[in-house]
Amino acid sequence: MIDFATLAAEYRQVRARTEKLCAPLEAEDYSLQVAPFVSPPKWHLAHVTWFFERFLLQPFLPDYQVFDSAFDHLFNSYYLQIGKPFPRAHRGWLSRPAVARIQDYRAAVDAAMTRLLNNPPRDAGPTIGFRVELGLHHEQQHQELLLMDLKYSFAQNPIDPIYQPIATTPTGTAKAMQLVSFEGGLCEVGHPGTAFCFDNETPRHRVFLKPYRLADRLVNHGDFQNFIDDGGYHNSAFWLSDGWSWLQATQRRRPEYYRDEGEFTLHGLLRRDPAAPIAHLTYYEADAYARWAEKRLPTEFEWEHAAAQQADQAQDGPFQLHPGPPAPHTAPLAQMHGVLWQWTASPYLAYPGYTPFAGAVGEYNGKFMCNQMVLRGGCCITPPGHLRHTYRNFFYPDQSWAFCGLRLAEDG
């Protein structure tokens, strides 16, 4: 039976966290969009609110009055079954509605959601419970996206804006990388049980893994600098054909956010710590580094099999705006969760027997299962409580604005 009182408390907590993340912003920041693949903070605030209005309040709260009929077009993202979304690349054009209007929208929807959760229709209770939980995890995803997008947009500003100052920059001592062996065999992967998960984590099924080894930590700045110094960005022998074509087209010669003076972060420009994990790599760069190191990227199932054997299957990195060096640990593998999303060698495909969520919310994951690669593990800006070792993220191989790094693997 669904505990709607607990669900209402979770709703308030998640919604308040979004507001807290926006507290450091200036008025001008809310409409900032410097590239087609990022969205302005104002749009994120409205879109996650639209999700609750469109999928919960309109169908389930009697006599609910839509806040603004134009919002169904402006703040739909990609749900084509219920309307034509406003073009993603043009979200920064929307100086209106103003931020104050969107804040009023959030307040109105929150008040209506409180009424719904206090007295849900009995015959729709399970559907409402599922959609609220999906909406909360959706908003947590956008909390992470908001910071990703803001970092990319701030990085284009030559004055290196600071989202949030940092008192001291953590430093560490780089330790030699070790490889941890796993026997493999016939393994079960995918989400078990009845707790919440996204549809792309199901169904649970068996895969066969040969013996393999995983690095006990993520690749760090010091490691990657050796690749740069060795001419890694200039040697086609390390690159996939598509990766080499991307490299020639972009003339990339160092990772995203690298500067001569250091590294751009949400804390502004910081010195690079050789012991801290290298972040914001494309799949192409991660794969090229692995080949240069005479290793490979793990498959997503190798990663999941290894993560499932550790006690820290939740978030083992504290929420912070920039990944730091590994903390002391007792588990065989450090930095598995909550530090950086880790590229895998696996294309983003459906599991055997996969069934998307019913209705328009079924567009959430399944229709993106083409030409993207899977990442695992979450990152330092992933909201607390949002991660699972079965969680599958996915990005195109040329994208690097996400907080993504890599862990090496080899056959065992």
C-alpha positions as CSV (number, residue, x, y, z in Angstrom):
1,M,0.0,0.0,0.0
2,I,1.3,3.5,-0.9
3,D,2.2,5.8,2.0
4,F,1.0,9.1,0.5
5,A,2.1,11.1,3.6
6,T,5.7,9.9,3.1
7,L,5.4,10.5,-0.6
8,A,4.2,14.1,0.0
9,A,7.2,14.7,2.3
10,E,9.5,13.5,-0.4
11,Y,7.8,15.7,-2.9
12,R,8.4,18.8,-0.7
13,Q,12.0,17.8,-0.1
14,V,12.9,17.3,-3.8
15,R,11.1,20.5,-4.9
16,A,12.8,22.6,-2.2
17,R,16.2,21.2,-3.3
18,T,15.7,22.6,-6.8
19,E,15.0,26.0,-5.4
20,K,18.1,25.8,-3.2
21,L,20.3,25.0,-6.3
22,C,19.0,28.2,-7.9
23,A,19.7,30.4,-4.9
24,P,23.2,31.4,-6.1
25,L,21.9,32.6,-9.5
26,E,21.6,36.1,-10.7
27,A,18.5,37.2,-12.6
28,E,20.4,37.2,-15.9
29,D,21.5,33.6,-15.4
30,Y,18.0,32.2,-15.6
31,S,17.7,32.6,-19.4
32,L,21.3,31.6,-20.2
33,Q,21.6,29.1,-23.1
34,V,24.9,29.2,-25.1
35,A,24.5,25.9,-27.1
36,P,21.5,23.9,-28.5
37,F,22.1,21.0,-26.2
38,V,21.9,22.9,-22.9
39,S,18.8,24.5,-21.4
40,P,18.4,27.7,-19.4
41,P,17.8,27.3,-15.6
42,K,14.4,29.0,-16.0
43,W,13.3,26.3,-18.5
44,H,14.4,23.5,-16.1
45,L,12.3,25.0,-13.3
46,A,9.3,25.2,-15.5
47,H,9.7,21.8,-17.2
48,V,9.8,19.7,-14.1
49,T,6.7,21.6,-12.9
50,W,5.0,20.9,-16.2
51,F,5.6,17.2,-15.7
52,F,3.6,17.1,-12.5
53,E,0.8,19.3,-14.0
54,R,0.5,17.3,-17.2
55,F,0.9,13.8,-15.9
56,L,-0.8,14.1,-12.5
57,L,-2.9,17.2,-11.9
58,Q,-4.7,17.3,-15.2
59,P,-5.8,13.6,-15.2
60,F,-6.3,13.0,-11.5
61,L,-7.2,16.2,-9.6
62,P,-10.9,17.0,-10.1
63,D,-11.7,20.6,-11.3
64,Y,-7.9,21.4,-11.7
65,Q,-7.5,24.5,-13.8
66,V,-4.4,24.7,-16.0
67,F,-2.1,27.5,-14.8
68,D,-1.3,28.8,-18.3
69,S,-2.3,27.0,-21.5
70,A,0.8,28.2,-23.3
71,F,3.1,26.3,-21.0
72,D,2.0,22.9,-22.4
73,H,3.9,23.9,-25.6
74,L,6.7,25.9,-24.1
75,F,7.8,23.4,-21.4
76,N,7.1,20.0,-23.0
77,S,10.5,18.5,-23.7
78,Y,10.1,15.5,-26.1
79,Y,6.7,13.9,-25.4
80,L,5.4,13.9,-28.9
81,Q,2.3,11.8,-28.0
82,I,0.8,14.8,-26.1
83,G,1.8,17.8,-28.2
84,K,4.5,19.6,-30.2
85,P,7.3,20.8,-28.0
86,F,9.0,24.2,-28.4
87,P,12.4,23.6,-30.1
88,R,15.1,22.8,-27.6
89,A,17.7,24.9,-29.4
90,H,15.5,28.0,-28.9
91,R,14.7,27.8,-25.2
92,G,17.0,30.7,-24.6
93,W,14.8,32.9,-26.7
94,L,12.1,32.8,-24.1
95,S,12.6,36.1,-22.1
96,R,9.0,35.7,-21.2
97,P,7.4,34.2,-19.1
98,A,9.5,35.9,-16.5
99,V,11.2,34.1,-13.7
100,A,8.6,35.4,-11.2
101,R,5.8,33.9,-13.4
102,I,7.5,30.6,-13.3
103,Q,8.0,30.7,-9.6
104,D,4.3,31.4,-9.3
105,Y,3.7,28.4,-11.6
106,R,5.8,26.2,-9.3
107,A,3.9,27.4,-6.2
108,A,0.5,26.8,-7.8
109,V,1.4,23.3,-8.9
110,D,2.9,22.5,-5.5
111,A,-0.3,23.6,-3.8
112,A,-2.4,21.5,-6.1
113,M,-0.1,18.5,-5.7
114,T,-0.5,18.8,-1.9
115,R,-4.3,18.6,-2.4
116,L,-3.9,15.6,-4.6
117,L,-1.6,13.7,-2.3
118,N,-3.7,14.5,0.7
119,N,-6.8,13.0,-0.9
120,P,-5.8,10.8,-3.9
121,P,-8.7,9.1,-5.9
122,R,-8.9,5.6,-4.5
123,D,-9.2,3.9,-7.9
124,A,-6.1,5.6,-9.2
125,G,-3.8,5.3,-6.2
126,P,-1.2,3.0,-7.6
127,T,-0.9,5.0,-10.9
128,I,-0.6,8.3,-8.9
129,G,2.0,6.8,-6.6
130,F,4.1,5.6,-9.5
131,R,3.9,8.9,-11.4
132,V,4.8,11.0,-8.4
133,E,7.8,8.8,-7.8
134,L,8.8,9.0,-11.5
135,G,8.3,12.8,-11.4
136,L,10.5,13.2,-8.4
137,H,13.3,11.1,-10.0
138,H,12.8,13.1,-13.1
139,E,13.3,16.4,-11.2
140,Q,16.4,15.0,-9.5
141,Q,17.8,14.3,-13.0
142,H,17.1,17.9,-13.9
143,Q,18.8,19.1,-10.8
144,E,21.9,17.4,-12.1
145,L,21.3,18.7,-15.7
146,L,20.8,22.2,-14.4
147,L,24.3,22.2,-12.9
148,M,25.8,20.6,-16.0
149,D,24.2,23.1,-18.3
150,L,25.1,26.0,-16.1
151,K,28.7,25.0,-15.9
152,Y,28.9,24.7,-19.7
153,S,27.3,28.1,-20.2
154,F,29.5,29.8,-17.5
155,A,32.6,28.3,-19.1
156,Q,32.0,30.3,-22.3
157,N,32.3,33.6,-20.3
158,P,35.8,34.9,-20.3
159,I,35.5,36.2,-16.8
160,D,35.1,32.7,-15.5
161,P,31.9,33.2,-13.4
162,I,31.7,31.5,-10.0
163,Y,28.5,29.6,-9.2
164,Q,29.5,29.0,-5.6
165,P,32.8,29.9,-4.0
166,I,35.0,27.2,-2.4
167,A,36.9,27.8,0.9
168,T,39.6,25.3,0.3
169,T,40.4,23.0,-2.6
170,P,40.8,19.4,-1.5
171,T,44.1,17.8,-2.6
172,G,45.2,14.2,-2.5
173,T,48.1,11.9,-3.2
174,A,47.9,9.9,-6.4
175,K,48.3,6.2,-5.7
176,A,49.3,3.6,-8.2
177,M,46.4,2.1,-10.0
178,Q,45.7,-1.6,-9.2
179,L,43.5,-4.1,-11.1
180,V,41.0,-6.1,-9.2
181,S,40.0,-9.6,-10.6
182,F,36.5,-10.9,-11.0
183,E,35.6,-14.4,-12.0
184,G,32.6,-13.5,-14.1
185,G,30.4,-16.5,-15.1
186,L,26.6,-16.6,-15.5
187,C,25.5,-13.4,-13.8
188,E,22.2,-11.7,-13.2
189,V,21.9,-8.0,-14.2
190,G,19.1,-5.5,-14.1
191,H,17.0,-4.1,-11.4
192,P,15.7,-6.7,-8.8
193,G,12.7,-6.4,-6.6
194,T,9.9,-3.8,-6.6
195,A,11.6,-0.6,-5.5
196,F,11.6,2.3,-8.0
197,C,13.7,2.1,-11.1
198,F,13.5,3.4,-14.7
199,D,12.1,1.1,-17.3
200,N,15.5,0.8,-19.1
201,E,16.9,-1.1,-16.0
202,T,14.5,-3.9,-16.6
203,P,13.9,-6.8,-16.9
204,R,16.4,-8.6,-14.8
205,H,18.2,-11.2,-16.9
206,R,21.3,-13.3,-17.1
207,V,24.5,-12.6,-19.0
208,F,27.7,-14.5,-19.3
209,L,30.9,-12.7,-18.4
210,K,34.4,-14.0,-19.0
211,P,36.9,-13.3,-16.2
212,Y,37.9,-9.7,-16.2
213,R,39.7,-7.1,-14.1
214,L,38.7,-3.5,-13.2
215,A,40.9,-0.7,-12.1
216,D,40.5,0.1,-8.4
217,R,40.1,3.8,-9.1
218,L,39.2,6.2,-11.8
219,V,41.7,7.6,-14.2
220,N,43.0,10.9,-12.8
221,H,44.5,14.1,-14.2
222,G,48.0,12.9,-13.7
223,D,47.3,9.8,-15.7
224,F,45.6,11.7,-18.5
225,Q,48.3,14.3,-18.7
226,N,50.7,11.5,-19.7
227,F,48.4,10.6,-22.6
228,I,48.5,14.3,-23.7
229,D,52.2,14.6,-23.3
230,D,52.7,11.4,-25.3
231,G,50.9,12.9,-28.2
232,G,47.7,11.0,-27.7
233,Y,45.5,13.6,-29.4
234,H,47.7,13.4,-32.5
235,N,48.1,9.7,-33.0
236,S,45.3,8.0,-35.0
237,A,46.4,4.6,-33.8
238,F,44.5,5.2,-30.5
239,W,41.3,6.4,-31.9
240,L,38.1,4.9,-33.3
241,S,37.4,6.0,-36.9
242,D,34.5,8.1,-35.8
243,G,36.5,9.5,-32.9
244,W,39.4,10.5,-35.2
245,S,36.9,12.2,-37.5
246,W,35.4,14.1,-34.6
247,L,38.9,15.0,-33.4
248,Q,39.8,16.5,-36.8
249,A,36.5,18.3,-37.1
250,T,36.7,19.9,-33.6
251,Q,40.5,20.2,-33.3
252,R,40.2,19.1,-29.7
253,R,43.6,18.9,-28.1
254,R,42.7,18.7,-24.4
255,P,39.6,17.8,-22.3
256,E,36.6,20.0,-21.9
257,Y,37.2,22.8,-19.3
258,Y,41.0,22.5,-19.4
259,R,42.7,25.9,-19.3
260,D,46.4,26.8,-19.4
261,E,46.0,28.1,-15.9
262,G,44.0,25.1,-14.5
263,E,40.5,23.8,-14.9
264,F,37.1,25.6,-15.1
265,T,34.7,24.4,-12.4
266,L,31.5,25.6,-10.8
267,H,33.8,27.1,-8.2
268,G,35.5,29.1,-11.0
269,L,39.0,28.5,-12.2
270,L,40.9,26.0,-10.0
271,R,44.3,24.4,-10.1
272,R,44.2,20.8,-11.5
273,D,44.9,18.2,-8.9
274,P,46.9,15.3,-10.4
275,A,45.2,12.9,-8.0
276,A,41.6,14.0,-8.8
277,P,39.7,12.1,-11.5
278,I,39.7,13.5,-15.0
279,A,36.2,14.6,-15.9
280,H,34.2,15.8,-18.9
281,L,35.7,13.4,-21.5
282,T,33.8,12.3,-24.5
283,Y,33.4,8.5,-25.1
284,Y,36.0,9.0,-27.9
285,E,38.6,10.4,-25.6
286,A,37.9,7.8,-22.9
287,D,38.2,5.0,-25.4
288,A,41.4,6.5,-26.9
289,Y,43.0,6.8,-23.5
290,A,42.1,3.2,-22.7
291,R,43.8,2.0,-25.9
292,W,46.8,4.1,-25.2
293,A,47.1,2.5,-21.8
294,E,46.8,-0.9,-23.4
295,K,43.5,-1.5,-21.6
296,R,39.9,-1.1,-22.6
297,L,36.6,0.3,-21.2
298,P,34.5,-2.1,-19.2
299,T,31.1,-3.3,-20.5
300,E,28.2,-2.1,-18.5
301,F,27.5,-5.6,-17.2
302,E,31.1,-6.0,-16.0
303,W,30.7,-2.7,-14.1
304,E,27.3,-3.7,-12.6
305,H,28.5,-7.2,-11.7
306,A,31.5,-5.6,-9.8
307,A,29.4,-2.9,-8.2
308,A,26.8,-5.5,-7.0
309,Q,29.6,-7.3,-5.0
310,Q,30.5,-4.2,-3.0
311,A,28.7,-3.0,0.1
312,D,28.6,0.6,-1.2
313,Q,25.9,0.1,-3.8
314,A,24.5,3.6,-3.1
315,Q,26.3,6.9,-3.3
316,D,29.8,6.6,-1.9
317,G,30.9,10.1,-2.9
318,P,29.6,13.2,-1.1
319,F,27.5,15.7,-3.0
320,Q,30.0,18.4,-4.2
321,L,30.4,20.6,-7.2
322,H,33.7,19.2,-8.4
323,P,35.1,15.7,-8.0
324,G,38.0,15.4,-5.6
325,P,40.7,12.8,-5.1
326,P,39.7,9.4,-3.7
327,A,39.1,9.1,0.0
328,P,40.4,6.2,2.1
329,H,38.3,3.2,1.4
330,T,38.1,-0.5,2.4
331,A,36.1,-1.8,-0.6
332,P,38.2,-3.3,-3.5
333,L,37.0,-0.6,-5.9
334,A,37.0,3.1,-5.0
335,Q,35.0,5.9,-6.7
336,M,32.3,3.5,-8.0
337,H,29.3,5.7,-7.2
338,G,28.8,9.4,-6.8
339,V,32.1,10.7,-8.2
340,L,31.9,10.6,-12.0
341,W,29.7,8.9,-14.5
342,Q,31.9,6.2,-16.1
343,W,31.8,5.5,-19.8
344,T,31.3,1.8,-20.7
345,A,31.9,0.0,-23.9
346,S,28.2,-0.9,-24.2
347,P,25.8,0.7,-26.6
348,Y,22.5,1.9,-25.1
349,L,20.1,-0.9,-26.1
350,A,17.0,-2.6,-24.7
351,Y,17.3,-5.5,-22.4
352,P,15.7,-8.8,-23.6
353,G,12.0,-8.5,-22.9
354,Y,12.1,-4.8,-22.3
355,T,8.8,-3.0,-22.0
356,P,8.6,0.8,-21.8
357,F,6.3,2.5,-19.3
358,A,2.7,2.7,-20.5
359,G,1.4,5.8,-22.2
360,A,3.3,9.0,-23.0
361,V,5.7,8.5,-20.1
362,G,6.9,5.5,-22.1
363,E,8.8,8.1,-24.3
364,Y,11.1,8.7,-21.2
365,N,13.9,6.2,-22.2
366,G,13.1,3.7,-24.9
367,K,13.0,5.9,-27.9
368,F,16.6,7.1,-27.3
369,M,18.1,3.6,-27.6
370,C,20.1,4.4,-30.7
371,N,23.6,5.7,-31.3
372,Q,24.4,6.4,-27.6
373,M,26.7,4.7,-25.1
374,V,25.9,3.7,-21.5
375,L,27.5,5.3,-18.5
376,R,27.3,4.0,-14.9
377,G,27.9,5.1,-11.4
378,G,26.5,8.6,-11.0
379,C,28.6,11.7,-10.3
380,C,29.4,14.2,-7.6
381,I,26.4,16.4,-8.5
382,T,23.9,13.5,-8.7
383,P,21.3,14.2,-5.9
384,P,21.7,12.1,-2.8
385,G,19.5,9.0,-2.8
386,H,19.1,9.0,-6.6
387,L,21.6,6.3,-7.5
388,R,21.4,2.5,-7.9
389,H,24.1,0.1,-9.2
390,T,21.6,-0.8,-12.0
391,Y,21.1,2.8,-13.1
392,R,21.8,3.3,-16.8
393,N,22.7,6.8,-18.1
394,F,23.4,7.4,-21.7
395,F,25.0,10.0,-23.9
396,Y,26.2,10.4,-27.5
397,P,29.9,9.6,-27.9
398,D,30.9,13.2,-28.8
399,Q,29.3,14.7,-25.7
400,S,31.4,15.8,-22.7
401,W,29.5,18.4,-20.8
402,A,28.2,15.7,-18.4
403,F,30.4,14.9,-15.4
404,C,31.9,11.8,-17.0
405,G,35.2,10.0,-16.6
406,L,36.5,6.5,-17.0
407,R,37.7,3.4,-15.3
408,L,40.0,0.9,-17.1
409,A,39.3,-2.8,-17.6
410,E,41.1,-5.7,-19.2
411,D,40.4,-9.4,-19.8
412,G,41.1,-11.6,-16.8
